[in-house]
């Protein structure tokens, strides 16, 4: 019978007292900066294509195609990393991604047809290195093999909180870097900058000693659960939750921008959206302070319900003050929800499939965000902004429903476990 526990080490390793000591002082800054190229890609390609081709529609389509490429290929990169180790996968993806970014900087201004721009955009997304999922996989492995047993649970919570905060920080400041480069230099500068960052920091991430953790060898080949384990309800429900989070991000930003545009305050959309990011980051970093009896299943239920409540207020808000209040409450809900999803993924990933599961969550979020942005924009144009303002509540409902299904699955497993213990006692 196959197991659903995460990877176990093939050999004992020397234990350390902190994750920082186990990973090395250079690991965290390298892994943090290596996230920026992807955070710059969506906005950067949009800025470049709009400037070069004078078409907002083509720019938006190119960003969507980029997200689609990442969503389709991302889990395959995770599966390859589980099979042969992260280093070769990241190095290859990083080199191809840098070349694709440089290619787009030329193709966008070339006489080639629009379809060429879309093809390069897809390649950029497909080759984008999965830094967030891969970093989580490495750190979870270190926690489970290098830290004392009594420190592992708390360290895992704190690490998932940090990783979520790092992702959000990169995605907040990545577009800022794009704006600075595009306004002070040229529209192609963000793509060139992202390519250089990829070559330097993604390569450094690939070459870091943590990339060689648990790499399969001929003497110790990869031991993996069957692929069917990835389709178990306990895994799919987390992916569904991540999809809902992506829908949430996409509907909120697009509907918020559309609403503020009607009031003449479109320039403040980024600042209002940032209110959610501040609360989300603070709560994500504080997740280790939660008591252990506040179980992951219950956290998902509580904080996703808070997301839904905030978006009901968002739909009812008639002005800037109401929107700011709704976004502040949403930040309190979304941060712990994202941390909880990745903590559950770390806990439930089948043997030898950790990077695959983490990449599945990341890809589901990207798919949700890309699809929701396009849908919300269409609804705002066709049915009106007020209708679009209620779409975030629908997205939050998806996250709540997934949380309820997850809780039901947990209850069913608990009943089965109790029944099995009873049968063993009767047999004894």
Secondary structure, DSSP 8 states (H G I E B T S, - for coil): ----S----SS----BS-HHHHH-HHHHHHHHHTTHHHHHHHHHHHHHHHHHH--HHHHHHHHHHHHHHHHHHHHHHHHHHHHH-HHHHHHHHHHHHHHHHHHHHHHTTSSS-HHHHHHHHHHHHHT---HHHHHHHHHHHHHHHHB-HHHHHHHHHHHHHHHHHHHHHHHHHHHHHHHHHHHHS-TTHHHHHHHHHIIIIIHHHHHSGGGGTT---SSS------GGGGGSHHHHHHHHHHHHHHHHHHHHHHHHHHHHHHTT-GGGHHHHHHHHHHHHHHHHHTGGGS-TTS-HHHHHHHHHHHHHHHHHHHHH--SHHHHHHHHHHHHHHHHHHHHHHHHHHHHH--TT-HHHHHHHHHHHHHHHHHHHHHHHHHHHHHT-HHHHTTHHHHHHHHHHHHHHHHHHHHHHHHHHHHHHHHHHHHH-
